[in-house]
Amino acid sequence: MIAIATPKNQQKQTEGEQKITFEQFLKIYPEYGHYELIDGELIEIFEMAFTRNHDDVGEFIDRRFYREVERLALNYVIKRAVPIRSIDQSGNERGRVPDVSVIDATSWRSNRSDYKGFGDKIQLAVEVVSTNWEDDYVDKFEEYQRIGISEYWIVDYLAIASREFLGNPKIPTVFVNLLDEKGKYQTTKFIGDDKINSRTFPELDLTAAQILNI
């Protein structure tokens, strides 16, 4: 038996309920709705019933990345809402769904008959912050760092996180986290007319305001 829970009404798996693997997660991923694999359970994330503004921000980033890939003939594919494999601090598999993923094209196309999800490390993940902001700033930050995703963007277009992250006053911010030689993220904050510096797209001509004001 596979348990399906929700964040606001999660219960521990009872005896006889089997924790699922990432591969099983991909096979049973529902056609509709938004789900992640957390602690061996398929979790429906109701907060991911995103607003139009949230979707517009993700789509804008997706298109700008795609244009850069096309312009420079880079060996990447740009994907929305693709489940990827991560690892929590206890070494357990998790299935996360970034708003935008930049993936090595050769790896992605190596088996086109495979499930939509991706078990290998991706190049860049973008999370557009919603009400479950701690997932993006804490849990996913640690998981993406642990599995070695080179670049991780946190786009807080509503300035919804705490002042610990956004400062005082809180203002909309794009955080770009780049993996250093020790495997730790170094974070740079971009606001207003700051031009975003990207390791994956070093020639990207994009400011924080262009994203945040969509």
C-alpha positions as CSV (number, residue, x, y, z in Angstrom):
1,M,0.0,0.0,0.0
2,I,1.3,3.5,-0.9
3,A,0.3,6.4,1.3
4,I,-0.7,9.7,-0.2
5,A,-0.6,12.5,2.3
6,T,-0.8,16.3,2.3
7,P,1.5,18.7,4.1
8,K,-1.2,20.0,6.4
9,N,-2.5,16.5,7.3
10,Q,0.5,14.3,7.2
11,Q,0.5,11.2,9.3
12,K,3.3,8.7,9.8
13,Q,3.0,5.6,7.7
14,T,1.3,2.8,9.5
15,E,2.6,-0.7,9.7
16,G,2.2,-2.4,6.4
17,E,2.5,0.7,4.3
18,Q,5.5,0.5,2.0
19,K,7.9,3.4,1.4
20,I,8.3,4.0,-2.2
21,T,11.5,4.6,-4.2
22,F,12.2,7.4,-6.6
23,E,11.7,5.0,-9.5
24,Q,8.3,3.9,-8.2
25,F,7.5,7.6,-7.6
26,L,8.0,8.2,-11.3
27,K,5.9,5.3,-12.4
28,I,2.9,6.2,-10.2
29,Y,3.1,10.0,-10.6
30,P,-0.5,11.2,-11.1
31,E,-1.5,12.8,-14.4
32,Y,-3.0,15.7,-12.6
33,G,-1.9,17.7,-9.5
34,H,1.5,18.4,-8.0
35,Y,3.3,15.8,-6.0
36,E,6.7,15.3,-4.4
37,L,8.3,12.2,-2.8
38,I,9.0,13.0,0.9
39,D,10.0,10.3,3.4
40,G,8.9,7.5,1.1
41,E,5.4,9.0,0.6
42,L,3.7,10.6,-2.4
43,I,2.8,14.0,-1.1
44,E,0.3,16.3,-2.8
45,I,1.4,19.9,-2.4
46,F,-1.7,22.1,-2.4
47,E,0.5,25.2,-2.1
48,M,1.7,24.3,-5.6
49,A,-1.7,25.2,-7.0
50,F,0.1,28.3,-8.1
51,T,-1.3,31.8,-9.0
52,R,-1.1,33.1,-12.5
53,N,1.7,35.5,-11.4
54,H,3.7,32.5,-10.1
55,D,3.3,30.7,-13.4
56,D,4.2,33.8,-15.4
57,V,7.5,34.2,-13.5
58,G,8.4,30.6,-14.1
59,E,7.5,30.8,-17.7
60,F,9.4,34.0,-18.2
61,I,12.6,32.5,-16.8
62,D,12.0,29.3,-18.9
63,R,11.8,31.4,-22.1
64,R,14.9,33.5,-21.3
65,F,16.9,30.4,-20.7
66,Y,15.6,28.7,-23.9
67,R,16.6,31.8,-25.9
68,E,20.1,31.6,-24.5
69,V,20.4,27.9,-25.3
70,E,19.3,28.6,-28.8
71,R,21.4,31.7,-29.3
72,L,24.6,30.0,-28.2
73,A,23.8,26.4,-29.3
74,L,24.3,25.2,-25.7
75,N,24.0,21.5,-24.9
76,Y,21.0,22.0,-22.5
77,V,17.3,21.3,-22.5
78,I,15.0,23.5,-20.4
79,K,12.1,21.8,-18.7
80,R,9.2,22.8,-16.5
81,A,7.9,20.7,-13.6
82,V,10.1,17.7,-14.2
83,P,10.5,15.4,-11.1
84,I,14.2,15.1,-10.1
85,R,15.9,12.9,-7.6
86,S,17.4,14.4,-4.4
87,I,18.7,13.1,-1.1
88,D,17.8,14.3,2.4
89,Q,20.2,14.6,5.3
90,S,19.5,11.1,6.4
91,G,20.4,9.7,3.0
92,N,16.8,9.0,1.9
93,E,15.6,9.5,-1.7
94,R,13.3,12.4,-2.4
95,G,11.5,13.5,-5.5
96,R,11.5,17.2,-6.1
97,V,9.9,19.2,-8.9
98,P,11.7,22.5,-9.6
99,D,9.7,25.2,-11.4
100,V,12.5,25.3,-14.1
101,S,15.3,22.8,-14.7
102,V,18.3,23.1,-16.9
103,I,19.5,19.6,-17.9
104,D,22.4,18.3,-19.9
105,A,20.8,17.5,-23.3
106,T,22.9,14.4,-23.9
107,S,21.8,12.9,-20.6
108,W,18.2,13.8,-21.1
109,R,18.0,12.3,-24.6
110,S,20.0,9.2,-23.8
111,N,16.7,7.3,-23.2
112,R,13.7,9.1,-24.6
113,S,11.4,6.2,-23.8
114,D,12.1,6.6,-20.1
115,Y,9.7,8.3,-17.6
116,K,9.6,12.1,-17.6
117,G,11.4,12.3,-14.3
118,F,15.2,12.6,-14.2
119,G,17.4,10.7,-11.8
120,D,20.8,12.2,-12.7
121,K,22.1,15.5,-11.4
122,I,20.8,18.6,-13.3
123,Q,22.8,21.7,-14.1
124,L,20.5,24.4,-12.7
125,A,17.3,24.4,-10.7
126,V,14.9,27.4,-10.2
127,E,12.3,27.5,-7.5
128,V,9.7,30.3,-7.6
129,V,8.7,30.9,-4.0
130,S,5.2,30.3,-2.8
131,T,3.6,29.9,0.7
132,N,5.7,26.9,1.6
133,W,8.8,29.1,1.3
134,E,10.9,27.2,3.9
135,D,11.0,24.2,1.5
136,D,12.9,26.4,-1.1
137,Y,15.1,28.3,1.4
138,V,16.0,25.4,3.7
139,D,15.1,21.9,2.6
140,K,15.7,22.2,-1.1
141,F,18.7,24.4,-0.6
142,E,20.3,21.6,1.5
143,E,19.2,18.8,-0.8
144,Y,20.3,20.5,-4.1
145,Q,23.6,21.3,-2.5
146,R,24.0,17.7,-1.3
147,I,23.5,16.2,-4.7
148,G,25.8,18.8,-6.4
149,I,23.5,20.9,-8.5
150,S,25.9,23.6,-9.7
151,E,23.4,26.5,-9.7
152,Y,20.2,27.1,-7.7
153,W,18.0,30.1,-8.1
154,I,15.4,31.1,-5.5
155,V,13.0,33.7,-6.9
156,D,11.0,35.4,-4.1
157,Y,8.9,37.7,-6.2
158,L,6.5,38.4,-3.3
159,A,9.2,38.8,-0.7
160,I,7.4,36.2,1.3
161,A,10.2,34.6,3.3
162,S,11.4,35.9,6.7
163,R,13.6,38.9,7.3
164,E,16.4,36.4,8.1
165,F,16.7,35.9,4.4
166,L,15.3,39.0,2.8
167,G,16.5,41.6,5.3
168,N,14.5,44.6,6.7
169,P,12.5,45.9,4.9
170,K,11.6,42.8,2.9
171,I,11.8,43.4,-0.8
172,P,11.5,41.0,-3.7
173,T,14.8,39.2,-4.4
174,V,16.4,36.7,-6.7
175,F,19.0,34.5,-4.9
176,V,21.6,32.8,-7.0
177,N,23.4,30.0,-5.2
178,L,26.6,28.7,-6.8
179,L,28.4,25.6,-5.7
180,D,32.0,26.3,-4.7
181,E,35.0,23.9,-4.8
182,K,34.1,22.5,-1.3
183,G,30.6,21.6,-2.5
184,K,28.9,24.4,-0.6
185,Y,26.6,27.1,-2.0
186,Q,27.7,30.7,-2.1
187,T,24.7,33.0,-2.3
188,T,24.4,36.3,-4.1
189,K,21.2,38.5,-3.8
190,F,19.9,40.4,-6.7
191,I,17.3,43.2,-6.5
192,G,16.0,46.0,-8.7
193,D,18.3,46.7,-11.7
194,D,21.0,44.3,-10.5
195,K,22.2,42.2,-13.5
196,I,22.0,38.6,-12.6
197,N,25.3,36.6,-12.7
198,S,24.8,33.0,-13.9
199,R,27.5,30.3,-14.1
200,T,25.3,28.3,-16.5
201,F,24.5,31.3,-18.7
202,P,27.5,33.7,-18.4
203,E,26.2,36.0,-21.2
204,L,22.7,36.2,-19.9
205,D,21.4,39.8,-20.1
206,L,18.8,39.8,-17.4
207,T,18.1,41.9,-14.3
208,A,16.3,41.0,-11.2
209,A,13.6,43.6,-11.9
210,Q,12.8,42.0,-15.3
211,I,11.9,38.8,-13.5
212,L,10.3,40.2,-10.3
213,N,8.1,42.7,-12.1
214,I,6.5,40.2,-14.5
